[in-house]
Amino acid sequence: MNKFDFKKYHIKAMNAQNEEEKANINLELKEYYASLSEEDKKIFNEELQSFLIKEMANIKSVYNGASQN
């Protein structure tokens, strides 16, 4: 099980009303990262990379499905 909930930030950013709100979400995430121990930063980075790879695979899958129609 993952220690960090990246989906929460991803959904918040997708639902942001404007660029300022997105910037505030990014700042919140950066401040959270800065507060972590070095060990947790390593875990955070590994889990973030895994999350991004999964999200890109999901997007690719949707795109491929849509382009075949």
N, C-alpha and C positions, 0 to 999 in steps of 0.2 A: 504494500500500500504506500502511496506517495505521502510525503510529509507536507508538501506545499500544494495549495489549491490554485493552480494557474487558470483553471477554467473560470473561476469567479472573476478574476481580473479581465479575462478575455470577453466574457459576457458583458461586464460593466462597460468596457471600451466599445463593444459593438452597439450598445444601447445609449451611448453618450449622445447628448443633444447637440454638441458642437466641439470644435477643436480644443477650446479651453478646458472643457470637461475631460476630454481625452488626455490632455497634458497633465491635468491634476491627478488622474488615475495613474499615469506613468510616474509622476513624482512620488505618489504614495508608495508605489511598488519599489522605486529606487530607495526611498527612505527605509522601507522595510528591509530591503537587502542590506543596506549599510548597517543596520542594527544587528545583523546576524554574526555569529561567531565564524571564524575561518572554516571550521569543519562544516557548519551548516551552509555556508556560502558554496562550498564544494558540492554538497548534496543538492542545493538549490539549482546550481548551474547544470548539473547532470539531469535533474528532473525537468528543468525548463527545456533543455535540448530534446529530451524524449517527448515532451508535450508538443513542441513545435514540429517535430518530425511526424507525429501522429496527426496533427491538424493539417499539415501539408498533404499527407496521404489521403485524408478525408476529402480535402478540396479537389485533389487530382481525381479521385474516384467519382465525385459528383460531376466534375467537368467532363471526364471521359464518358460517363453515362449520358450526359446531356448532348454531347457532340455526336453520339451514335444515333440519335433520333432524327 
